[in-house]
């Protein structure tokens, strides 16, 4: 039987993991909801800096991050964009470079395409023994071309750890939620991951809030107007006012980049 003391401890644990959200309605009538606790956290990607990967066992030495299983394309346009940019990569930028484009992408199930894998990770992932250094070849190619990596990479690769969800109710009202990816979002596969970064304090080591470090990604996902509403609300109320992310520590609010 559950005792009052046990119930109190359970409630306290739930409250300790609480997130704070903010909601806006834009000029088109859509509602936008942002996970403020994550937007104001000091999360940062620790790829190549202690990331344990998402395989069944920790494998930081592979420097594979969340690229173990290839990237599923959101749609045909997503695949076409990556194909266009992959054609610009050179063997010096891409360890597994091949001119045979049929080997770049694969069918993973009916109607679903993804980047191919090789030796246990995405074909576009350069390994630690590569002369050009480890990491995503598409990311490297974009930086060396002085372009945005998010324009070169599959949508899921530049969006993670951000997750945008859409809901349309019975009255055709549209609501969007922007939050962090959680283990549960990967379905049954999420239970097989050894580690997932947004749920562990090892990835909350930055010194600038996420809504600033990931400004380009957020704007690309929600648009300028919704992002501006978020920033103005934070600046008006003050970052210290909001509940912190359960895996994070408070960060100093920096001046917004204009």
C-alpha positions in Angstrom: 0.0 0.0 0.0 1.2 3.5 -0.8 1.9 5.5 2.3 1.3 9.2 2.6 5.1 9.7 2.9 5.7 7.8 -0.3 3.0 9.8 -2.1 4.6 13.0 -0.9 8.0 11.9 -2.1 6.5 11.0 -5.5 4.8 14.4 -5.8 8.0 16.2 -4.9 9.9 14.3 -7.6 7.3 15.2 -10.2 7.3 18.9 -9.2 11.1 18.9 -9.3 11.0 17.8 -12.9 8.3 20.5 -13.9 8.8 22.6 -17.0 7.5 26.1 -17.6 5.9 27.0 -20.9 4.8 30.2 -22.6 2.0 30.6 -25.2 1.3 33.2 -27.9 -1.3 33.6 -30.6 0.2 35.1 -33.8 -1.5 37.4 -36.4 -2.7 34.4 -38.4 -4.5 33.0 -35.3 -2.1 30.1 -34.7 -1.0 29.3 -31.2 2.7 28.9 -30.4 3.9 27.2 -27.2 7.6 27.2 -26.2 9.3 25.1 -23.5 10.9 28.0 -21.6 12.8 25.7 -19.3 14.7 24.2 -22.3 14.9 27.5 -24.2 16.6 29.1 -21.2 18.8 26.1 -20.3 22.5 25.9 -20.8 22.2 22.8 -23.1 24.8 22.4 -25.8 25.8 19.6 -28.1 28.8 17.8 -26.7 29.6 15.8 -29.8 33.2 14.8 -29.7 33.5 16.1 -26.1 32.2 13.2 -24.0 29.0 12.3 -25.9 28.3 8.7 -25.1 26.3 8.0 -28.3 22.9 6.3 -28.6 23.9 2.7 -29.1 23.2 0.0 -26.6 26.5 0.6 -24.9 28.5 3.8 -24.3 30.9 4.5 -27.1 32.5 7.9 -26.8 35.6 6.7 -28.6 33.6 6.3 -31.8 32.6 10.0 -31.9 29.4 9.0 -33.5 27.0 11.0 -31.4 23.4 10.5 -32.6 24.5 9.5 -36.1 24.6 5.7 -35.4 21.6 4.8 -37.6 21.7 7.3 -40.5 19.2 10.1 -40.9 15.6 9.6 -42.0 14.5 12.2 -44.5 11.3 14.2 -43.7 10.2 14.3 -47.3 11.5 14.3 -50.9 12.5 17.9 -50.7 14.7 17.1 -47.7 16.4 14.4 -49.6 16.9 16.5 -52.7 18.5 19.3 -50.7 21.0 16.9 -49.1 21.8 15.4 -52.5 22.4 18.8 -54.0 24.9 19.7 -51.3 26.5 16.2 -51.0 27.6 16.5 -54.6 29.8 19.4 -53.6 31.8 17.3 -51.1 35.3 16.3 -51.9 37.2 13.2 -50.7 39.2 15.5 -48.4 36.0 16.4 -46.6 34.2 13.1 -46.8 35.9 9.9 -45.6 33.4 7.6 -47.3 33.2 9.6 -50.5 32.0 7.7 -53.6 30.7 9.0 -56.9 28.1 6.3 -57.0 25.1 8.3 -55.7 23.0 5.2 -55.4 25.0 4.3 -52.4 24.4 7.5 -50.5 20.8 7.0 -49.6 18.6 3.9 -49.0 15.0 2.8 -48.5 14.5 1.9 -44.9 10.8 1.0 -45.3 8.1 1.6 -47.8 8.1 5.2 -48.7 10.8 6.2 -46.2 14.3 7.1 -47.2 17.4 7.7 -45.2 21.2 8.2 -45.5 23.0 5.0 -45.9 25.1 3.5 -43.1 28.6 2.1 -43.2 30.7 0.4 -40.5 28.0 1.1 -37.9 27.1 4.7 -38.5 25.9 7.2 -41.1 27.8 7.2 -44.4 28.3 11.0 -44.0 30.0 10.6 -40.6 33.8 10.9 -40.7 35.4 8.7 -38.1 38.2 9.7 -35.6 40.9 8.1 -37.8 40.0 10.3 -40.8 42.7 12.8 -41.8 40.2 15.6 -42.1 38.9 15.0 -38.6 35.7 13.4 -37.2 32.2 14.7 -37.6 29.5 15.2 -40.2 31.0 15.6 -43.7 28.0 17.8 -44.7 28.7 20.0 -41.7 32.3 20.3 -42.6 31.5 21.1 -46.2 29.1 23.9 -45.2 31.6 25.5 -42.9 34.4 25.4 -45.4 32.0 27.0 -47.9 31.1 29.7 -45.4 27.5 28.5 -45.5 25.0 27.4 -42.8 25.3 23.7 -41.9 21.5 23.5 -41.4 21.1 24.2 -45.2 23.3 21.2 -46.1 22.2 18.6 -43.5 19.0 16.4 -43.3 16.3 18.2 -41.4 16.4 15.9 -38.4 20.1 16.4 -38.0 20.0 20.2 -37.6 16.7 20.2 -35.7 17.7 17.8 -32.9 17.5 18.5 -30.0 14.6 20.7 -30.9 11.3 19.1 -31.7 8.3 21.0 -33.3 4.9 19.4 -33.1 1.7 20.5 -34.7 -1.9 19.9 -33.6 -5.2 20.9 -35.3 -8.3 20.6 -33.1 -11.9 19.9 -34.1 -12.4 23.6 -34.8 -9.4 23.8 -37.2 -7.3 25.8 -34.7 -3.6 25.1 -35.2 -1.2 24.8 -32.2 2.5 24.4 -32.4 4.8 23.2 -29.6 8.5 23.7 -29.6 10.4 21.7 -27.0 13.4 19.3 -26.7 13.5 15.8 -28.0 13.1 13.2 -25.3 13.9 9.5 -25.2 10.2 8.7 -25.5 9.9 10.5 -28.8 11.9 7.8 -30.5 9.2 5.2 -29.7 10.4 1.7 -28.7 13.8 2.4 -30.1 14.3 5.1 -27.4 14.4 2.4 -24.7 17.4 0.8 -26.4 19.5 4.0 -26.3 22.3 3.9 -23.7 22.1 7.7 -23.3 20.0 10.6 -24.5 21.5 14.1 -24.2 18.5 16.3 -23.2 17.9 14.2 -20.2 21.4 14.2 -18.7 23.2 17.0 -17.0 26.5 16.1 -18.9 25.1 18.0 -21.9 24.1 21.1 -19.9 27.4 22.7 -19.8 27.1 25.8 -22.0 27.3 29.4 -20.8 24.6 30.9 -23.1 20.9 30.1 -23.2 19.7 27.7 -25.8 17.3 30.1 -27.4 20.3 32.2 -28.3 22.8 29.5 -29.3 20.2 27.8 -31.5 18.6 31.0 -32.9 19.1 30.1 -36.5 17.5 26.6 -36.0 14.6 28.0 -34.0 13.8 30.7 -36.6 14.0 28.2 -39.4 11.5 26.0 -37.6 9.0 28.6 -36.3 9.7 31.8 -38.3 10.9 35.3 -37.3 7.6 36.4 -35.8 7.2 33.6 -33.3 10.8 33.7 -32.3 10.6 37.5 -31.8 7.6 37.0 -29.5 9.6 34.5 -27.5 12.6 36.8 -27.1 10.5 39.8 -26.2 8.7 37.9 -23.5 12.0 36.6 -22.0 13.5 40.1 -22.1 10.4 41.7 -20.6 10.0 39.2 -17.7 13.7 38.3 -17.1 15.3 34.9 -17.4 15.6 34.3 -13.7 11.8 34.3 -13.4 11.3 31.0 -15.0 11.6 27.4 -13.8 14.9 25.8 -14.8 15.2 22.7 -16.9 15.5 19.6 -14.6 18.9 18.7 -16.0 20.2 22.2 -16.2 21.6 25.0 -14.0 20.6 28.6 -14.5 22.5 30.6 -17.1 23.2 34.3 -17.3 20.9 35.9 -19.9 23.1 37.4 -22.6 22.2 40.3 -24.9 20.0 39.1 -27.8 21.7 38.9 -31.2 20.0 41.3 -33.6 
